[in-house]
Amino acid sequence: MKQRALYAGLLLCAALGLAGFWLLSHLERVPVVQREPAQDEARRNPYLALERFTERQGGRLARSSDARVLARLPPAGTLFLDRQRPQFLSTARLQELLDWVANGGYLIAVAELPGVADPLLDSLGISRSARLARSRKPAGVLEVALPGADRTLRVDLAETMLRPGVRQPDWAAGRRASAAQILHFSVGRGHLTVAVDLDQQLSNARIGDNDHAELYWSLLERYDRSPQPQVLLLSRLRMPTLFAWLWEIAWAACLSAGALLGLWVWRVVPRFGNIGPDAPPGRRELREHLAAIGRYLWRSGGLSALLAPARERFQRRLQVRQPAIAALPPEARAAALGALSHRPAAAIAAALAGQADNPRTFTAALRLLRNLERDL
């Protein structure tokens, strides 16, 4: 029994060894491509695959969103100008861009959609028209025959067509001669390529479809005058905010203003600490109370109320000192006081019974009453 079990085990091991040898000799390991969702960097940068492809081919691609770069382009290389740019292409800036191309630069411009202003295409006399209703991905393939190329390249067929004007392109790619998808022009010593939907074809999702990447690199090899293709990609153009602009040109002034503002806030903000004791209540004097009443009546227009006590006091003094004059009627009383004090009777009458509706008449009447008391 033990020998039978031993023989059975040996036979089983031999069978497993033969099966393993057969599998190793007839099967091979092959790589399997599995698409994964886009990571954070690819979601932030729709041209990440284009950047890595350019570097792998020996070139360099720099991406920027600052519209001010259009005013300081490098002397050579390639400018890839994405859509959503009309508001940044003024007449002067457009002329500077065309002059840069004429001096040896290479411009690849993505045409704006029909209905959107495009000063660059208007300057070249190019019109646009929609071929089909807009869909997620255009159906069909367009064959592009580059001058001197060994074979034609295949790209996705776009839904917008370009029609050249009086200025005819050096070469074009399209289903019909009158409606093209790619137009190429020679401008001075440089070149300009206008393409439809090229930004989508070179995006992360579609750069690997058909011959999109090969078309992009073939254009650079033919028209980029740099020793190695140098591409500046301007996408999602925007101007810097006011604070970013101020910090860039006047950071020292911004720091000084911030320091002054901090010192002012430190000075005016109350400090929090231990609660101090309340000040002992002071006893007000009667004259302070009367002075406060007088200031209130002066500010509120109650001058007649302030003059009435002075007139009553003068009448009492007059009855004591000159009872005969005090018994006279008001007109005769004013004349008698004028003869006694050698002052104008009209002024005395105004001081005794006139209206004191403004500070000037009030002070004049009060001053005259005081002087009459002294004369008595």
C-alpha positions as CSV (number, residue, x, y, z in Angstrom):
1,M,0.0,0.0,0.0
2,K,2.8,2.4,0.8
3,Q,4.6,1.6,-2.5
4,R,1.4,2.2,-4.5
5,A,0.9,5.6,-2.8
6,L,4.5,6.5,-3.5
7,Y,4.2,5.5,-7.2
8,A,0.9,7.4,-7.5
9,G,2.5,10.5,-6.0
10,L,5.5,10.3,-8.4
11,L,3.2,9.9,-11.4
12,L,1.1,13.0,-10.2
13,C,4.2,15.1,-9.8
14,A,5.5,14.1,-13.3
15,A,2.1,14.9,-14.8
16,L,2.1,18.3,-13.2
17,G,5.6,19.0,-14.3
18,L,4.8,18.1,-17.9
19,A,1.7,20.3,-17.8
20,G,3.7,23.2,-16.5
21,F,6.4,22.8,-19.1
22,W,3.8,22.7,-21.8
23,L,2.1,25.9,-20.5
24,L,5.5,27.7,-20.3
25,S,6.4,26.8,-23.9
26,H,3.0,27.6,-25.4
27,L,1.9,30.7,-23.5
28,E,3.5,34.2,-23.5
29,R,3.0,37.4,-21.5
30,V,1.6,40.3,-23.5
31,P,0.9,43.8,-22.3
32,V,-2.7,44.8,-22.0
33,V,-3.7,48.5,-22.5
34,Q,-6.4,49.6,-20.0
35,R,-7.8,53.1,-20.1
36,E,-8.1,54.8,-16.8
37,P,-10.1,57.9,-15.9
38,A,-8.2,61.2,-16.2
39,Q,-6.3,62.2,-13.1
40,D,-6.2,65.6,-11.5
41,E,-3.4,67.0,-13.6
42,A,-5.1,65.9,-16.9
43,R,-8.4,67.4,-15.8
44,R,-6.7,70.7,-15.1
45,N,-4.7,70.8,-18.3
46,P,-6.5,69.6,-21.4
47,Y,-3.2,69.7,-23.4
48,L,-1.2,67.5,-21.0
49,A,-0.8,64.7,-23.6
50,L,0.3,67.3,-26.2
51,E,3.0,68.7,-23.9
52,R,4.4,65.2,-23.2
53,F,4.2,64.2,-26.9
54,T,6.2,67.4,-27.8
55,E,8.8,66.7,-25.2
56,R,9.1,63.0,-26.3
57,Q,9.7,64.2,-29.9
58,G,12.5,66.5,-28.9
59,G,10.6,69.8,-28.7
60,R,9.4,72.0,-25.9
61,L,5.9,73.3,-25.3
62,A,5.1,76.1,-22.8
63,R,1.5,76.8,-21.9
64,S,0.2,80.2,-20.8
65,S,-3.1,82.0,-20.2
66,D,-1.8,85.5,-19.8
67,A,-3.0,87.7,-22.7
68,R,-0.1,90.1,-22.2
69,V,2.2,87.4,-23.7
70,L,0.9,88.5,-27.1
71,A,2.8,91.8,-26.7
72,R,6.2,90.1,-26.0
73,L,6.4,87.0,-28.3
74,P,9.8,85.3,-28.7
75,P,11.7,86.1,-31.9
76,A,11.2,82.6,-33.4
77,G,9.3,79.4,-32.8
78,T,5.7,78.5,-33.0
79,L,2.6,80.2,-31.4
80,F,-0.4,77.9,-31.0
81,L,-3.4,80.3,-30.5
82,D,-6.5,78.7,-29.1
83,R,-10.0,80.0,-29.3
84,Q,-11.8,82.5,-27.1
85,R,-9.4,85.3,-28.1
86,P,-11.4,88.1,-29.9
87,Q,-11.5,90.5,-27.0
88,F,-7.7,90.3,-26.6
89,L,-6.9,91.0,-30.3
90,S,-7.2,94.7,-30.8
91,T,-6.2,96.3,-34.1
92,A,-2.7,97.2,-32.8
93,R,-2.1,93.9,-31.2
94,L,-3.3,92.0,-34.3
95,Q,-0.9,94.0,-36.5
96,E,2.0,93.2,-34.1
97,L,1.1,89.5,-34.3
98,L,1.1,89.5,-38.1
99,D,4.4,91.4,-38.1
100,W,5.8,88.7,-35.8
101,V,4.8,86.1,-38.3
102,A,6.2,88.1,-41.2
103,N,9.6,88.2,-39.4
104,G,9.9,84.4,-39.3
105,G,7.4,83.2,-36.7
106,Y,4.9,80.3,-37.2
107,L,1.4,80.8,-36.1
108,I,-1.2,78.0,-35.7
109,A,-4.6,79.5,-35.0
110,V,-7.8,77.6,-34.2
111,A,-10.7,79.2,-36.0
112,E,-13.5,80.5,-33.9
113,L,-16.9,79.0,-34.2
114,P,-19.4,80.5,-36.7
115,G,-21.1,83.5,-35.2
116,V,-18.1,84.4,-33.0
117,A,-16.0,87.4,-34.0
118,D,-12.5,86.5,-35.2
119,P,-10.4,89.5,-36.1
120,L,-7.5,87.3,-37.3
121,L,-9.6,85.4,-39.8
122,D,-11.3,88.7,-40.9
123,S,-7.9,90.2,-41.6
124,L,-7.1,87.3,-44.0
125,G,-10.6,87.4,-45.6
126,I,-11.6,84.0,-44.4
127,S,-15.3,83.3,-43.8
128,R,-16.8,80.4,-41.8
129,S,-19.9,78.3,-42.2
130,A,-21.4,75.4,-40.3
131,R,-21.5,72.1,-42.2
132,L,-23.6,70.1,-39.7
133,A,-25.5,70.6,-36.5
134,R,-23.0,70.5,-33.6
135,S,-22.5,67.1,-32.1
136,R,-20.2,65.7,-29.4
137,K,-17.8,64.2,-32.0
138,P,-18.0,64.9,-35.8
139,A,-18.5,61.9,-38.0
140,G,-16.2,61.1,-40.9
141,V,-12.5,61.4,-41.7
142,L,-10.6,64.0,-43.7
143,E,-7.5,63.2,-45.6
144,V,-4.7,65.9,-45.4
145,A,-2.0,65.8,-48.0
146,L,0.9,68.0,-46.8
147,P,3.3,69.3,-49.5
148,G,6.1,66.9,-49.9
149,A,4.7,64.3,-47.5
150,D,5.1,60.6,-48.1
151,R,1.5,59.8,-47.3
152,T,-1.8,61.5,-46.6
153,L,-2.8,62.0,-43.0
154,R,-6.3,61.2,-41.6
155,V,-8.0,63.6,-39.1
156,D,-11.5,63.9,-37.8
157,L,-13.9,65.7,-40.1
158,A,-15.0,69.0,-38.5
159,E,-18.4,70.6,-38.7
160,T,-17.2,74.1,-39.6
161,M,-15.8,74.9,-43.0
162,L,-13.5,77.7,-44.0
163,R,-13.7,79.7,-47.3
164,P,-10.7,81.8,-48.3
165,G,-11.3,85.2,-49.7
166,V,-9.2,87.2,-52.2
167,R,-6.0,86.0,-50.7
168,Q,-5.5,82.3,-51.7
169,P,-3.7,79.9,-49.4
170,D,-0.5,78.0,-50.3
171,W,-2.4,74.7,-49.7
172,A,-5.7,73.6,-48.1
173,A,-7.3,70.5,-46.8
174,G,-11.0,69.9,-47.2
175,R,-13.7,67.8,-48.8
176,R,-14.3,70.5,-51.4
177,A,-12.1,73.2,-53.0
178,S,-14.4,76.0,-51.8
179,A,-14.8,74.7,-48.2
180,A,-11.7,73.7,-46.3
181,Q,-10.9,72.6,-42.8
182,I,-7.2,73.7,-42.9
183,L,-5.8,76.7,-44.7
184,H,-2.1,77.5,-44.8
185,F,-0.6,80.9,-45.8
186,S,2.9,82.3,-46.3
187,V,3.3,85.7,-44.6
188,G,6.6,87.3,-45.3
189,R,9.4,85.0,-44.0
190,G,6.9,83.2,-41.7
191,H,3.9,80.9,-42.0
192,L,0.3,80.9,-40.7
193,T,-2.0,77.8,-40.5
194,V,-5.7,78.2,-39.7
195,A,-7.4,75.0,-38.7
196,V,-10.9,74.1,-37.5
197,D,-11.4,72.0,-34.4
198,L,-7.6,71.5,-34.0
199,D,-7.8,72.3,-30.3
200,Q,-10.2,69.4,-29.8
201,Q,-8.2,67.0,-32.0
202,L,-5.0,67.7,-29.9
203,S,-6.8,67.5,-26.6
204,N,-6.1,64.6,-24.1
205,A,-9.2,62.7,-25.3
206,R,-8.5,62.8,-29.0
207,I,-4.8,63.3,-29.7
208,G,-4.4,59.5,-30.1
209,D,-7.2,59.2,-32.7
210,N,-6.3,58.9,-36.4
211,D,-3.2,61.0,-37.3
212,H,-3.8,64.0,-35.1
213,A,-0.5,63.9,-33.3
214,E,1.4,63.2,-36.6
215,L,-0.3,66.2,-38.3
216,Y,0.8,68.5,-35.5
217,W,4.4,67.3,-35.5
218,S,4.6,67.4,-39.3
219,L,3.5,71.0,-39.3
220,L,6.2,71.9,-36.8
221,E,8.9,70.1,-38.7
222,R,8.1,72.0,-41.9
223,Y,7.4,75.5,-40.7
224,D,9.1,76.0,-37.2
225,R,12.5,77.7,-37.8
226,S,13.9,76.9,-34.3
227,P,16.7,74.3,-34.1
228,Q,14.2,72.3,-32.0
229,P,10.5,73.1,-32.2
230,Q,9.6,75.7,-29.5
231,V,5.8,75.9,-29.1
232,L,4.0,78.6,-27.0
233,L,0.4,77.5,-26.4
234,L,-2.0,80.3,-25.5
235,S,-5.2,78.8,-24.2
236,R,-8.1,80.3,-22.1
237,L,-6.7,83.8,-22.4
238,R,-7.4,86.2,-19.6
239,M,-6.0,89.4,-18.2
240,P,-4.6,89.5,-14.7
241,T,-6.7,90.9,-11.8
242,L,-6.2,94.4,-10.5
243,F,-4.4,93.1,-7.4
244,A,-2.1,90.8,-9.4
245,W,-1.2,93.7,-11.8
246,L,-0.5,96.1,-8.9
247,W,1.7,93.5,-7.1
248,E,3.6,92.9,-10.3
249,I,4.4,96.5,-11.1
250,A,4.3,98.2,-7.7
251,W,4.9,95.6,-5.0
252,A,7.0,98.0,-2.9
253,A,4.1,100.5,-2.8
254,C,1.6,97.7,-2.0
255,L,3.8,96.6,1.0
256,S,4.1,100.2,2.2
257,A,0.3,100.8,1.9
258,G,-0.4,97.5,3.7
259,A,2.0,98.4,6.5
260,L,0.3,101.9,6.9
261,L,-3.1,100.3,6.9
262,G,-2.1,97.9,9.6
263,L,-0.7,100.7,11.8
264,W,-3.9,102.7,11.3
265,V,-6.0,99.7,12.3
266,W,-3.8,99.0,15.3
267,R,-4.2,102.6,16.4
268,V,-8.0,102.8,16.0
269,V,-9.1,99.3,17.2
270,P,-9.9,99.3,20.9
271,R,-7.7,97.2,23.1
272,F,-9.3,94.6,25.3
273,G,-8.0,94.2,28.8
274,N,-9.1,94.5,32.5
275,I,-12.2,96.6,33.1
276,G,-11.2,99.9,34.6
277,P,-13.1,101.4,37.5
278,D,-15.9,103.9,36.7
279,A,-15.0,107.6,37.2
280,P,-16.5,109.0,40.4
281,P,-19.7,111.1,39.6
282,G,-19.0,114.8,39.8
283,R,-21.4,117.3,41.4
284,R,-22.6,119.8,38.8
285,E,-22.9,123.4,39.8
286,L,-25.9,125.6,39.1
287,R,-24.1,127.8,36.7
288,E,-23.0,124.8,34.6
289,H,-26.7,123.8,34.4
290,L,-27.7,127.4,33.4
291,A,-24.9,127.6,30.8
292,A,-26.1,124.3,29.3
293,I,-29.6,125.6,29.0
294,G,-28.3,128.8,27.4
295,R,-26.3,126.8,24.8
296,Y,-29.3,124.7,24.0
297,L,-31.6,127.7,23.5
298,W,-28.9,129.5,21.4
299,R,-28.5,126.4,19.1
300,S,-32.3,125.7,18.8
301,G,-33.3,129.3,18.0
302,G,-34.8,130.2,21.3
303,L,-33.1,133.6,21.5
304,S,-36.3,135.4,22.6
305,A,-36.6,133.1,25.6
306,L,-33.1,134.1,26.6
307,L,-33.8,137.9,26.2
308,A,-37.0,137.9,28.2
309,P,-35.3,137.5,31.7
310,A,-32.9,140.3,30.8
311,R,-35.7,142.7,29.9
312,E,-37.6,141.8,33.1
313,R,-34.5,142.5,35.2
314,F,-34.1,145.9,33.5
315,Q,-37.7,146.8,34.1
316,R,-37.3,146.1,37.8
317,R,-34.1,148.1,38.0
318,L,-35.9,151.0,36.1
319,Q,-38.8,151.0,38.6
320,V,-36.4,151.3,41.5
321,R,-34.1,154.0,40.0
322,Q,-36.5,155.9,37.7
323,P,-40.1,155.1,38.7
324,A,-41.4,158.1,36.6
325,I,-39.8,156.8,33.4
326,A,-41.0,153.3,34.2
327,A,-44.6,154.5,34.3
328,L,-44.5,156.0,30.8
329,P,-45.9,154.3,27.7
330,P,-43.3,152.3,25.7
331,E,-42.7,155.0,23.1
332,A,-42.3,157.8,25.6
333,R,-40.3,155.5,27.9
334,A,-37.7,154.9,25.1
335,A,-37.5,158.6,24.3
336,A,-37.0,159.5,28.0
337,L,-34.3,156.8,28.4
338,G,-32.6,158.1,25.2
339,A,-32.5,161.7,26.6
340,L,-31.2,160.3,29.9
341,S,-28.5,158.1,28.5
342,H,-27.8,160.0,25.3
343,R,-28.4,156.9,23.2
344,P,-30.7,156.4,20.1
345,A,-34.4,156.1,21.1
346,A,-35.0,153.6,18.2
347,A,-32.3,151.3,19.5
348,I,-33.7,151.5,23.0
349,A,-37.2,150.7,21.8
350,A,-35.9,147.6,19.9
351,A,-34.0,146.4,23.0
352,L,-37.0,146.8,25.2
353,A,-39.7,145.2,22.9
354,G,-38.2,144.4,19.5
355,Q,-37.8,140.9,17.9
356,A,-34.5,139.1,18.6
357,D,-34.7,136.5,15.8
358,N,-31.0,136.2,15.0
359,P,-27.8,136.3,17.0
360,R,-26.9,139.8,15.8
361,T,-30.1,141.5,17.0
362,F,-30.0,139.4,20.2
363,T,-26.4,140.5,21.2
364,A,-27.1,144.1,20.3
365,A,-30.3,144.2,22.5
366,L,-28.5,142.5,25.4
367,R,-25.5,144.8,25.2
368,L,-27.8,147.9,25.2
369,L,-29.8,146.7,28.2
370,R,-26.5,146.2,30.1
371,N,-25.3,149.7,29.2
372,L,-28.6,151.3,30.2
373,E,-28.4,149.6,33.6
374,R,-25.0,151.1,34.1
375,D,-26.4,154.6,33.1
376,L,-29.1,154.3,35.7
